[in-house]
């Protein structure tokens, strides 16, 4: 099984940031995640 790059807490934090109104492209750029992975 492949180990995740991000911990569960980090993923939840990123999703909460998106709920506050930040765009997906900006979040991906900020956290180093590809658009496809998001």
GIGI-V322801 format. One record per residue. N is the residue number from 1. PSI is psi in whole degrees, 0 to 359 (999 if undefined). NEAR is the number of other C-alpha atoms within 8 Angstrom. Layout:
N|PSI|NEAR, N|PSI|NEAR
This chain:
1|132|2, 2|135|3, 3|135|4, 4|145|5, 5|331|4, 6|145|6, 7|161|7, 8|321|6, 9|323|6, 10|318|8, 11|316|9, 12|318|8, 13|319|8, 14|316|9, 15|325|8, 16|323|8, 17|320|10, 18|323|11, 19|333|7, 20|352|6, 21|358|6, 22|142|9, 23|154|7, 24|319|9, 25|318|7, 26|320|8, 27|317|12, 28|317|12, 29|317|9, 30|319|7, 31|0|6, 32|37|6, 33|142|9, 34|154|8, 35|322|8, 36|323|4, 37|327|5, 38|999|7
